[in-house]
Amino acid sequence: MTQIYSSRRSENAWSLALRRLWRDPVGRFSLGVVMCYLVLVGMVLAGWLGARWNDPVAVNYAPPTWCASVANRVTLPAGEAWDRSSVIPLYGWTDPLEPLWSEARAAAQRIQPEPVSYRLTLLFGADKWGRDVGQKVLKGTQTSVWVGLVAAFVATFIGTVLGALAGYYGRWVDDLLNGFYGVLTSIPYLLLVFAVAAVFQQKGVGTLILILGLTGWTGVFRLVRAEYLKHRTREYVLAAGALGASHGRRVWVHILPNVSHVILVQFSQNLVGFIKSEVILSFLGFGVPVSSVSWGSMLNEAQNELILGKWWQLGVTTVAMAIFVTALSLLTDALRDALDPRLNS
Amino acid sequence: MKVRRAWVLWLALWMFPLQAQEKVLHVAFSASETGFDPVQTSDLNTAAVEQQLFESLLTYDYLARPAKLVPRLAAALPSVSGQGRIWTFTLKKGVYFAPDPVFQGRKREVTATDVVYTLMRFMDPKNRSPYKFLLEGKIEGLDERADRARVTGHFDYDTPVAGLTVLDPWHVRVHLKTTDYDFGHAMAQPIMGIVAREVIEAYAGDTASHPVGTGPYRLGQWLRSARIELIRNPNYRSEVWHFSPGKDPENQRLVAQMEGKTLPQIDRIDIQIIEEAQSAWLSFGKGELDILGLPAQFSPLALSGDQLRPEWVRRGIHLDRIVEPAIAYYFINQQDPLLGGMTPARIALRRAIFLAMNDGEMMRVIDKGQAIRTAYPIPPGVAGADAQYQSLLNYDPELANQLLDAYGYRRDRTGYRLQPDGKPLEVQYTTGLSSQDRELDEVMKKSLDRIGLRFSSNKLKFPDIIRAERQCQVQFRLSAWIADYPDGDNFMQLWYGPHTHENNASCYQDPEWDRLYEQTLVLPDSPRRDALYHRLARRLELYGVTKVSTSALRNVLSQPWVLGYRAHPILPSVWNYLDVEERHDATP
């Protein structure tokens, strides 16, 4: 009796699912890749990697090292040569900034700018300002994945709360939220995103997250609502009610854990979708501001470079993005397989 | 004329192999048109269409350089007397407007009354013309008429104005208030195209979609912001291609191709709006485009140095290269609460910002070498230009930093500067939404980072930028101005106080500057006027109003089957002077 009880405890649905996921080689592999990316993102966020993405370290469009014949540095004088001691005629005016202007000129004249040395090649090449594409892609990965993650959290949260309310309470709450859902989904997705982007005016990573989060919750809503519709009449919920559990407790404590696998799968699906949406938005100029860099903004820059034969920024970005998005999609599939109760046996 | 800087895709023409004998020219614009009422036009693309739909009294010779005034609707150049105050125009006889239902099937001839009506329209407050400045304060009695209209709400077109006299149906005399030798240039603008009063009144409220002029073409099918079709005007008088080639061998080739042909040779012009330069570029490469204003970002592919690459030469493609009579200039809004004002600290801040702008990098990376440094507000090829002028505000971040330190712009813990009173400081730069604008943002951020100023960007569509500028809402921008006419005044008026809310986007209002500027108005192009212009230019720099940066180079490529094409510095379109022969491919 005791033994049976304890073995039941170990049959916890989550550990079962995890075990199933781990048994699946595709699931294991994609989980590994996604984890690597997340670690990278963490390191960039902490400032250990990619912090110097904005520094010009090479000449404009320095090619990748392995496909260039030259591999050394070039030293360029800092700034354009220009003689500050030359007299500029004022054509009869007096300078409103004198004498501070002359003093500043004299002070600037004393500064000897140091010549800077630039690299002629880089492992992943350089962009038009001579910034390292390798550093940029690290920073871009961080931005894109971060935006996707946070936006997926926002969307999943909104979708879950509204879906739970609609599914559990039914009647006018359901009608109202369903109507809202209907209106929102009747608008083509990208058009809706642009409309929200136009309303926000402000450009920035925070805005991007809000745009994606506020438009992307509908899928979660639909599925969570259906689950709650199903669960609210189940015996365990009725039993909880008979024992005096409040509606709130029944919704969030009793039912939520039993539908959480649906939410998790939706979350990872949203993550893939949002990363792609971020790329599209940035590509179209609605995305991250110039003080930041993301996969989308890099692809946007690359469109003109490609025609000039500078393919490396496009190449590196595409590879980085393709690996992550593919791994994440495979992981989502594997997760769904592992979490679907119908596939248990 | 407002232009999108440097990457204005000038005009891209291509033709399709056609079954009939009809000659068609396919043209592309990089930005949308606004609407074809000349009085309300202020952008280059719309003016390019109006140049073909309407005719002004004068125009510029197609081949003469520098640009030279020649008659268009006038029979000859005007006779000027009274020290440049009395201008008498003689009209060509037998010039008819294009057919329109308003004329009820009759042929409507152009007379001197139409000229007077056209000029009056610019001063009608209802029309809110952006080019009012061409006439404002110039013609006897016209401003008083406008003032009265502002009170009564109705502009009186019926009573004659003292300054505009109809001598007979083919002679009109204009009396100016003061000496003005540039009035001929004003009369050569495409927006000064002559309109018929009954047409304007019949289509009141929607004149922009019913252009009826005397030009070689009239408006066919029009899908707003997508496609504009121009078809040959059946009432167009017989004009013949006849221009003097001078010594230029290139012009002699043109004359050999075109001399004596009746105008226009091409039956239909089909204009599409293509905003993405890359599409146009690829089409040209495939041979679908006839003429392409080479976007700067693609110049490394077509040019080596200032020569066409051999693979393009082999295909028989032709390069036409001119310095645009245009300037790209930075301006700061003088009424801005953060950057404006005349206290020394603010002046120092503005001058520091201008000092941080790296013109060399701009030309190298953004313009891909297709621009030259111009420090003077009047660009090469325009009367009054000075290539030797030395800027007070050459790129010098060290000096900018010293200056900001001296005026108490301390740095906070993040390394960015604060206002002298310790409040936060951020420079807001306005650009458009294209990928090119993002590159500009990047240059600007780099430049401002060098002197420790925080950068933010304000992204607007081009028409919204213009609107914001007119409302003095733009803090800081790199703007561009291309000559309407080849005279320095067209550039200097950009900072004239009373032009605030029109073309003075820096909203600079300085009585001292305005007084000097007004003195230049009565002077012809002369050393005396140049001396005044130099004082004006220097004052703009001393007070941190503006920094003139570059003049773009215009590279136009044309396919071997295009005849008669020559890039013109002033005329917004020259389609009426072109011909196309049957298309042949030079490449195997």
Interface residues (C-beta under 8 A of the other chain):
Chain A: N60 G79 E80 W82 R84 S86 I88 P89 L90 Y91 G92 W93 D95 P96 L97 L100 W101 E103 A104 R105 A107 A108 I111 P113 K128 W129 K203 G285 P289 V290 S291 S297 N300 E301 Q303 N304 I307 L308
Chain B: Q278 W281 Q297 F298 P300 L301 M342 P344 I347 A348 R351 N358 G360 R364 V365 Q390 L392 N394 Y395 D396 P397 E398 L399 N401 Q402 L403 D405 A406 Y407 L433 S434 S435 D437 R438 E439 D441 E442 K445 K446 F455 S456 S457 K459 A531 H534 R535 R538 R539 L542 Y543
